[in-house]
Amino acid sequence: MGGRGDLSGFAELDCETSDLPTGLIVGTATITACTRNNGHYECHFTDVERLEHPHRPKRMLQPVWFKPF
């Protein structure tokens, strides 16, 4: 898929954005690097694994690392 806001890859996957779960934790990954490209930051992931069953967070939206301002 392309950059941010580019939905062209969904046709290739025969998928609509409404088909995807929202508000759920669907997998885990390790962030190995964060780089800046054209004024935007890009996170690089390894050890990406999809959970067998999505989980609903019990507290914050991203309970592991999200900290409100």
C-alpha positions as CSV (number, residue, x, y, z in Angstrom):
1,M,0.0,0.0,0.0
2,G,1.0,3.6,-0.5
3,G,1.4,6.4,2.0
4,R,-0.8,7.8,4.6
5,G,-4.4,8.2,3.3
6,D,-3.8,6.0,0.3
7,L,-6.5,3.4,0.1
8,S,-5.5,1.9,-3.3
9,G,-4.2,-1.3,-1.7
10,F,-7.7,-2.3,-0.4
11,A,-8.9,-3.1,-3.9
12,E,-5.9,-5.4,-4.3
13,L,-6.8,-7.2,-1.0
14,D,-10.5,-7.3,-2.0
15,C,-11.2,-5.5,1.3
16,E,-13.1,-2.4,2.5
17,T,-12.0,-0.2,5.3
18,S,-15.3,-1.0,7.0
19,D,-14.3,-4.7,7.1
20,L,-11.5,-4.0,9.5
21,P,-11.9,-4.1,13.3
22,T,-11.7,-0.8,15.2
23,G,-11.0,-0.1,18.8
24,L,-9.4,-3.5,19.3
25,I,-5.8,-4.8,19.8
26,V,-5.3,-7.1,16.8
27,G,-1.6,-8.0,17.2
28,T,1.8,-7.3,18.7
29,A,5.0,-5.9,17.3
30,T,8.4,-4.6,18.4
31,I,9.3,-1.1,17.3
32,T,12.9,-1.3,16.2
33,A,13.4,2.2,14.7
34,C,11.7,5.5,14.1
35,T,12.9,7.6,11.2
36,R,11.8,10.9,9.7
37,N,10.9,11.0,6.0
38,N,9.6,14.1,4.3
39,G,8.5,15.7,7.6
40,H,6.7,12.5,8.7
41,Y,7.9,9.9,11.2
42,E,7.9,6.3,10.2
43,C,8.0,3.4,12.7
44,H,9.8,0.2,11.7
45,F,8.5,-3.0,13.2
46,T,9.8,-6.5,13.7
47,D,8.3,-9.6,15.4
48,V,4.9,-8.7,14.0
49,E,2.2,-11.3,15.1
50,R,-1.5,-11.2,14.6
51,L,-3.5,-12.3,17.7
52,E,-5.9,-15.3,17.1
53,H,-8.7,-13.3,18.7
54,P,-8.7,-9.5,18.9
55,H,-8.8,-8.0,22.5
56,R,-10.7,-5.0,23.7
57,P,-8.5,-2.7,25.8
58,K,-9.6,-2.4,29.4
59,R,-8.4,1.1,30.1
60,M,-6.6,3.5,27.8
61,L,-6.7,3.3,24.0
62,Q,-3.1,2.0,23.8
63,P,-2.7,0.6,27.3
64,V,1.0,-0.3,27.0
65,W,2.6,2.9,25.8
66,F,0.1,5.6,25.4
67,K,0.4,8.4,28.0
68,P,-2.0,11.4,27.8
69,F,-0.4,14.8,27.6
